[in-house]
Amino acid sequence: MPRALTDRGARVEVVEAYETVAPACRPEELDRVLTPRPGLVTFTSSSTALNFARMLGDRKMSEFLTGVAVASIGPVTSGTVRRLGLEVTVEAEQPTIPGLVQAIKKLLTK
């Protein structure tokens, strides 16, 4: 986008608002955090899903999270989650944190 705007004569200054970084986590730390197995996991972006899959390493997400409800912030994230082998239990109607919270509340009050 910046290049296309510059090519059309615009002066563009790119400012990074945030950077997505996967936390450094040893497998045993991840096991400790995820034991007992959670009832629900949330993914707020495709990068959170991809980073979580990388953290699991050789273990496949679909095997590790079998029987765990999965909440997604929106359709793009849901697509990534599905490509990683998981079923999306609930997806936010509005792709925002409040939208995700609402979707989870609806799921838990059924």
URTA-V977131 format. One record per residue. RES is the residue in one letter. NEAR is the number of other C-alpha atoms within 8 Angstrom. Layout:
# URTA-V977131
((RES/NEAR) (RES/NEAR))
This chain:
# URTA-V977131
((M/4) (P/8) (R/6) (A/7) (L/11) (T/10) (D/7) (R/6) (G/6) (A/7) (R/6) (V/7) (E/5) (V/5) (V/4) (E/5) (A/4) (Y/4) (E/5) (T/5) (V/4) (A/7) (P/4) (A/4) (C/7) (R/6) (P/8) (E/6) (E/8) (L/11) (D/8) (R/7) (V/7) (L/8) (T/7) (P/5) (R/7) (P/8) (G/7) (L/8) (V/9) (T/8) (F/12) (T/11) (S/10) (S/12) (S/7) (T/10) (A/13) (L/10) (N/9) (F/9) (A/11) (R/7) (M/9) (L/11) (G/7) (D/4) (R/7) (K/9) (M/11) (S/9) (E/7) (F/7) (L/9) (T/6) (G/5) (V/10) (A/10) (V/13) (A/16) (S/16) (I/18) (G/12) (P/8) (V/8) (T/14) (S/13) (G/8) (T/11) (V/13) (R/10) (R/7) (L/10) (G/8) (L/11) (E/7) (V/12) (T/7) (V/11) (E/13) (A/15) (E/8) (Q/8) (P/9) (T/8) (I/8) (P/6) (G/12) (L/16) (V/9) (Q/9) (A/13) (I/10) (K/8) (K/8) (L/8) (L/6) (T/5) (K/4))
